[in-house]
Amino acid sequence: MPFINSKYSASITDEQELALKSALGDAISILGKSEDWLMLGFEQNCSLYFKGQKSEKIAFIDVSLLGDAGADAYRKMTCELCRIYGDILGVPSDKVYVKYSPTANWGWNNMNF
């Protein structure tokens, strides 16, 4: 039950969105999850500042998941997310923030897991 929500400072083309969807679907396995339950959100043209500067390409990625994947998995996932957003959107890795939000409570379809 992971959800990856991205805030990005520029536009995302349909082609880039599909490439992100595919790459994130593969990457989620690093956290022990599968694309079968993955939900994605892409917020584009966000007004983002980093270090007091409004750069052309900045991304904030929020990864929510049921359970805790552990520090080593999060480290590997951060590297992979920086690679993906760099390759597909051209975001430098030093302009990417990643936040992990593990939770013990996750609801779906009128119930909780």
C-alpha positions in Angstrom: 0.0 0.0 0.0 2.6 2.6 -0.9 1.8 6.1 -2.3 4.4 8.2 -3.9 3.5 11.8 -4.3 5.8 14.2 -6.3 5.8 17.9 -6.3 7.8 19.2 -9.2 8.7 22.8 -10.2 8.1 22.5 -13.9 5.7 20.8 -16.3 5.7 17.0 -16.9 4.8 15.7 -20.4 2.6 12.7 -20.8 5.6 10.7 -22.0 7.6 11.7 -18.9 4.7 10.8 -16.6 4.4 7.3 -18.1 8.2 6.9 -17.8 8.0 7.9 -14.1 5.1 5.5 -13.6 7.0 2.6 -15.0 10.3 3.4 -13.2 8.6 4.0 -9.8 6.6 0.8 -10.3 9.9 -1.1 -10.5 11.7 0.9 -7.8 9.0 0.3 -5.1 10.3 -3.2 -4.8 13.3 -1.8 -3.0 10.9 -1.1 -0.1 9.5 -4.6 -0.2 6.3 -3.5 -2.0 4.9 -4.1 -5.4 3.3 -2.0 -8.2 0.1 -4.0 -7.7 -0.8 -1.7 -4.8 1.2 1.4 -5.7 -0.6 4.7 -6.1 1.2 7.7 -7.7 0.5 11.4 -7.7 2.3 14.1 -9.8 1.9 17.7 -8.9 3.6 19.8 -11.5 4.4 23.5 -11.8 4.7 23.9 -8.0 6.3 27.0 -6.6 9.3 25.4 -4.8 12.3 27.1 -3.2 15.4 25.5 -1.9 18.2 27.3 0.0 16.3 30.5 -0.7 16.4 30.0 -4.4 13.6 29.2 -6.9 15.4 26.9 -9.2 14.0 25.7 -12.6 14.1 22.0 -11.5 13.3 21.0 -8.0 11.4 17.9 -6.7 9.9 16.9 -3.4 9.0 13.2 -3.2 6.8 11.9 -0.4 6.7 8.2 0.0 4.0 6.8 2.3 3.8 3.1 3.0 2.2 0.5 5.3 4.9 -0.7 7.7 8.6 0.3 8.0 11.1 -0.7 5.3 14.2 0.1 7.4 17.1 2.6 7.0 19.0 0.6 4.4 16.0 0.2 2.1 15.3 4.0 2.5 18.9 4.8 1.6 18.7 2.7 -1.5 15.3 4.1 -2.5 16.6 7.7 -2.1 19.4 6.9 -4.5 17.0 5.3 -7.0 14.5 8.2 -6.8 17.3 10.7 -7.4 18.4 8.7 -10.4 14.9 8.4 -11.8 14.0 12.0 -11.4 17.4 13.0 -12.8 17.1 10.7 -15.8 13.5 11.5 -16.7 13.0 15.1 -15.6 16.6 16.4 -15.4 16.4 17.2 -11.7 19.9 17.4 -10.1 20.1 15.0 -7.1 21.0 18.0 -4.9 17.6 19.5 -5.7 15.6 16.4 -4.6 14.1 16.0 -1.2 12.6 12.6 -0.2 10.4 12.1 2.8 9.3 8.7 4.1 6.1 8.2 6.0 5.8 4.7 7.3 2.5 3.9 9.1 0.9 1.1 11.0 -2.6 2.1 9.8 -3.7 2.1 6.2 -7.3 2.0 5.0 -8.8 0.8 1.7 -12.1 -0.5 0.5 -14.0 0.1 3.7 -11.4 -1.6 5.9 -8.0 -1.2 7.4 -5.0 -3.5 6.9 
